[in-house]
Amino acid sequence: MRQFIVLICCFFSSAAHADAIAIALTDDLIEVDADFSGADLTLFGAVSGVDDPASAFDIIAVITGPNGAYNVRPLEQRGIIWMPGDAFRLDNVPRFYAASSTRSITDIAPLPDQAKFQLGIENIAAVDLRASEGSGYPYRAALLETLEFQGQYREALGEVSFVKGPLFTIKTALPPKTPVGEYAVSVYLYQAGVLIGRDSAELRVNRVGLERRIYELAHTRPILYGLLCVAVSLLAGWIAGVAFRKS
Amino acid sequence: MQIYLPIAEIPVDPFVIVFLGAAVGFLSGMFGVGGGFLMTPLLIFYGIPPAVAVGTEASQIVASSVSGVLAHLRRRTVDFLMGGFLVAGGAVGAVAGIFIFRYFREIGQIETFISIAYVLFLGVIGVLMLTESLRALLRNPDRPRQRRKHRSAGWMAAMPFAMRFRRSGLYISPIPPIVLGFLVGVLAAIMGVGGGFIMVPAMLYILNMPTNVVVGTSLFQIIFVTAIATLLHASANQTVDIVLALMLLAGGVVGAQIGARAGRRLKGEQLRALLALIVLAVCARLLFGIALPPSAPFVVEPA
């Protein structure tokens, strides 16, 4: 609730910028620890200068995770087994993507905007590959389909709800496999197919606790980590051996 | 409840993992085998990335072999000199294995490679064990079994640097144990197994070591070789998940105790036939995994 009040203050103070929409996150830091099993992300926002926002306006919220490269390999039959063939590499692909909107994105935003703001899974990282729809297209389609199937990409309707007057909330779920890194949250306000306001916020997903220490040690000082693994295994085995000596 | 594995980077159910450890521990206690050859495929079936399954299993075998070797040290059934040569060969083998592993990981074929290696390994071992145990079960009980002769083969004594292995009562060249150690070291590094499966029969039938020192010496060698493999996997590939290893171990030590008790009620031939069937079932599951048409036409992996 406190954030909510802060948000309203922010909103009225930034009203001078005349942007028709403003948002804030309840948490701008999501912590992934050993028992992380996904998180709910709530985004608060307000639109200005409207009496009946629910009927006259449409909102699209896009959460984009850190970028990374993916290899997509076609499975080929060699003899009796299926094995992956040559990799097709796709760079600058977000490792996480979620879009929430009041209605279907194609009904809200014009096509150029969909491509420009990456609205909808079909429009993610579209620029380079859409241009050459030839050889890369099936790989790109496979990548998007796989990430959507794994829950890394999602598109949802009805997650935007108007609370009271110009105030709305967007509730979205981050899956257990949420990648760590910097996230961008962007919200677009449309009226009759025209973009009339936008705002953005940032979000960080961090590893914390023992889980983080183990990860960092393993990747920054791998030899020390390897020695520790061996030492822990030797000790654990010795304890187990002594504990069950009688039996 | 879920625990997020720091290296595998996926959430797992700790009860399932501990249960998996206990189930494989039960079988390994019952049959007197290490269990790595079952655990690694099971981890892959559960969804652990194959490279992490192999690296982690190596560290778990270190732990289970230490608890196993303690009893043999007390009974003085470890041939340290023989073990030393096996370890020397094994260390070089593990390094070679890691290079092979890295190569297949870089070209993106590590999953296929691990699957094929397991299908071949489990298929051959399973068929050999099954035929051997069925023959033993069907053997006419009136006919006395052939007794194995305890003497070292002449060709191993004729090789250079022949020396006396007092605890094994052998006079042979250290070259055969070094070569054997090397082969098992390669297997340990690329498949996440201890290699006792290969090592014990080879020590009995090729090196002609007496039965009482075979298991202790094999465990002694496995500790060192899997420890080296763990260190190499952790430093070269970052694929050892210690949290996963400890959960498996917790289940494994308890399972092994129960399994050892259960094993005493069955005859050796019956045990081996049963184990052979389990081995062949895992082999078949892996084979179907790579031979049946895939559910998706593409594999997508972070680069």
HADDOCK unambig.tbl for C-alpha pairs under 7 A between the chains (distance, minus, plus):
assign (segid A and resid 33 and name CA) (segid B and resid 4 and name CA) 7.00 0.50 0.50
assign (segid A and resid 34 and name CA) (segid B and resid 3 and name CA) 5.26 0.50 0.50
assign (segid A and resid 34 and name CA) (segid B and resid 4 and name CA) 4.66 0.50 0.50
assign (segid A and resid 34 and name CA) (segid B and resid 5 and name CA) 6.93 0.50 0.50
assign (segid A and resid 35 and name CA) (segid B and resid 2 and name CA) 5.61 0.50 0.50
assign (segid A and resid 35 and name CA) (segid B and resid 3 and name CA) 4.59 0.50 0.50
assign (segid A and resid 35 and name CA) (segid B and resid 4 and name CA) 5.65 0.50 0.50
assign (segid A and resid 36 and name CA) (segid B and resid 3 and name CA) 6.95 0.50 0.50
assign (segid A and resid 36 and name CA) (segid B and resid 4 and name CA) 6.19 0.50 0.50
assign (segid A and resid 37 and name CA) (segid B and resid 2 and name CA) 6.41 0.50 0.50
assign (segid A and resid 69 and name CA) (segid B and resid 302 and name CA) 6.01 0.50 0.50
assign (segid A and resid 69 and name CA) (segid B and resid 303 and name CA) 5.21 0.50 0.50
assign (segid A and resid 70 and name CA) (segid B and resid 300 and name CA) 6.78 0.50 0.50
assign (segid A and resid 70 and name CA) (segid B and resid 301 and name CA) 5.60 0.50 0.50
assign (segid A and resid 70 and name CA) (segid B and resid 302 and name CA) 4.30 0.50 0.50
assign (segid A and resid 70 and name CA) (segid B and resid 303 and name CA) 4.68 0.50 0.50
assign (segid A and resid 71 and name CA) (segid B and resid 300 and name CA) 5.87 0.50 0.50
assign (segid A and resid 71 and name CA) (segid B and resid 301 and name CA) 5.41 0.50 0.50
assign (segid A and resid 71 and name CA) (segid B and resid 302 and name CA) 6.12 0.50 0.50
assign (segid A and resid 71 and name CA) (segid B and resid 303 and name CA) 5.50 0.50 0.50
assign (segid A and resid 72 and name CA) (segid B and resid 298 and name CA) 6.50 0.50 0.50
assign (segid A and resid 72 and name CA) (segid B and resid 299 and name CA) 5.66 0.50 0.50
assign (segid A and resid 72 and name CA) (segid B and resid 300 and name CA) 4.59 0.50 0.50
assign (segid A and resid 72 and name CA) (segid B and resid 301 and name CA) 6.56 0.50 0.50
assign (segid A and resid 73 and name CA) (segid B and resid 298 and name CA) 5.46 0.50 0.50
assign (segid A and resid 73 and name CA) (segid B and resid 299 and name CA) 5.12 0.50 0.50
assign (segid A and resid 73 and name CA) (segid B and resid 300 and name CA) 6.52 0.50 0.50
assign (segid A and resid 74 and name CA) (segid B and resid 297 and name CA) 5.97 0.50 0.50
assign (segid A and resid 74 and name CA) (segid B and resid 298 and name CA) 4.38 0.50 0.50
assign (segid A and resid 74 and name CA) (segid B and resid 299 and name CA) 6.32 0.50 0.50
assign (segid A and resid 75 and name CA) (segid B and resid 297 and name CA) 5.59 0.50 0.50
assign (segid A and resid 75 and name CA) (segid B and resid 298 and name CA) 5.52 0.50 0.50
assign (segid A and resid 75 and name CA) (segid B and resid 299 and name CA) 6.89 0.50 0.50
assign (segid A and resid 80 and name CA) (segid B and resid 291 and name CA) 5.69 0.50 0.50
assign (segid A and resid 81 and name CA) (segid B and resid 290 and name CA) 5.32 0.50 0.50
assign (segid A and resid 81 and name CA) (segid B and resid 291 and name CA) 4.32 0.50 0.50
assign (segid A and resid 82 and name CA) (segid B and resid 290 and name CA) 5.51 0.50 0.50
assign (segid A and resid 82 and name CA) (segid B and resid 291 and name CA) 5.89 0.50 0.50
assign (segid A and resid 83 and name CA) (segid B and resid 112 and name CA) 6.29 0.50 0.50
assign (segid A and resid 84 and name CA) (segid B and resid 109 and name CA) 6.97 0.50 0.50
assign (segid A and resid 84 and name CA) (segid B and resid 299 and name CA) 6.92 0.50 0.50
assign (segid A and resid 142 and name CA) (segid B and resid 298 and name CA) 6.49 0.50 0.50
assign (segid A and resid 143 and name CA) (segid B and resid 300 and name CA) 6.23 0.50 0.50
assign (segid A and resid 176 and name CA) (segid B and resid 11 and name CA) 6.71 0.50 0.50
assign (segid A and resid 177 and name CA) (segid B and resid 10 and name CA) 6.25 0.50 0.50
assign (segid A and resid 211 and name CA) (segid B and resid 6 and name CA) 5.22 0.50 0.50
assign (segid A and resid 214 and name CA) (segid B and resid 6 and name CA) 6.42 0.50 0.50
assign (segid A and resid 215 and name CA) (segid B and resid 6 and name CA) 5.43 0.50 0.50
assign (segid A and resid 215 and name CA) (segid B and resid 7 and name CA) 6.11 0.50 0.50
assign (segid A and resid 218 and name CA) (segid B and resid 238 and name CA) 6.23 0.50 0.50
assign (segid A and resid 219 and name CA) (segid B and resid 238 and name CA) 6.65 0.50 0.50
assign (segid A and resid 222 and name CA) (segid B and resid 234 and name CA) 5.96 0.50 0.50
assign (segid A and resid 222 and name CA) (segid B and resid 235 and name CA) 4.38 0.50 0.50
assign (segid A and resid 222 and name CA) (segid B and resid 238 and name CA) 6.80 0.50 0.50
assign (segid A and resid 223 and name CA) (segid B and resid 231 and name CA) 6.97 0.50 0.50
assign (segid A and resid 223 and name CA) (segid B and resid 234 and name CA) 6.90 0.50 0.50
assign (segid A and resid 223 and name CA) (segid B and resid 235 and name CA) 4.82 0.50 0.50
assign (segid A and resid 225 and name CA) (segid B and resid 234 and name CA) 6.86 0.50 0.50
assign (segid A and resid 226 and name CA) (segid B and resid 230 and name CA) 6.57 0.50 0.50
assign (segid A and resid 226 and name CA) (segid B and resid 231 and name CA) 4.44 0.50 0.50
assign (segid A and resid 226 and name CA) (segid B and resid 234 and name CA) 4.82 0.50 0.50
assign (segid A and resid 226 and name CA) (segid B and resid 235 and name CA) 5.98 0.50 0.50
assign (segid A and resid 227 and name CA) (segid B and resid 231 and name CA) 6.10 0.50 0.50
assign (segid A and resid 229 and name CA) (segid B and resid 59 and name CA) 6.96 0.50 0.50
assign (segid A and resid 229 and name CA) (segid B and resid 242 and name CA) 6.20 0.50 0.50
assign (segid A and resid 230 and name CA) (segid B and resid 59 and name CA) 6.53 0.50 0.50
assign (segid A and resid 230 and name CA) (segid B and resid 227 and name CA) 5.81 0.50 0.50
assign (segid A and resid 230 and name CA) (segid B and resid 230 and name CA) 6.74 0.50 0.50
assign (segid A and resid 230 and name CA) (segid B and resid 231 and name CA) 6.85 0.50 0.50
assign (segid A and resid 233 and name CA) (segid B and resid 59 and name CA) 6.22 0.50 0.50
assign (segid A and resid 233 and name CA) (segid B and resid 60 and name CA) 6.60 0.50 0.50
assign (segid A and resid 233 and name CA) (segid B and resid 62 and name CA) 5.99 0.50 0.50
assign (segid A and resid 233 and name CA) (segid B and resid 63 and name CA) 4.60 0.50 0.50
assign (segid A and resid 234 and name CA) (segid B and resid 62 and name CA) 6.41 0.50 0.50
assign (segid A and resid 234 and name CA) (segid B and resid 63 and name CA) 5.25 0.50 0.50
assign (segid A and resid 234 and name CA) (segid B and resid 66 and name CA) 6.38 0.50 0.50
assign (segid A and resid 236 and name CA) (segid B and resid 63 and name CA) 5.98 0.50 0.50
assign (segid A and resid 237 and name CA) (segid B and resid 63 and name CA) 3.91 0.50 0.50
assign (segid A and resid 237 and name CA) (segid B and resid 64 and name CA) 5.49 0.50 0.50
assign (segid A and resid 237 and name CA) (segid B and resid 66 and name CA) 5.05 0.50 0.50
assign (segid A and resid 237 and name CA) (segid B and resid 67 and name CA) 4.72 0.50 0.50
assign (segid A and resid 238 and name CA) (segid B and resid 66 and name CA) 5.89 0.50 0.50
assign (segid A and resid 238 and name CA) (segid B and resid 67 and name CA) 5.28 0.50 0.50
assign (segid A and resid 240 and name CA) (segid B and resid 67 and name CA) 5.85 0.50 0.50
assign (segid A and resid 240 and name CA) (segid B and resid 253 and name CA) 6.46 0.50 0.50
assign (segid A and resid 241 and name CA) (segid B and resid 67 and name CA) 3.85 0.50 0.50
assign (segid A and resid 241 and name CA) (segid B and resid 68 and name CA) 6.64 0.50 0.50
assign (segid A and resid 241 and name CA) (segid B and resid 70 and name CA) 6.57 0.50 0.50
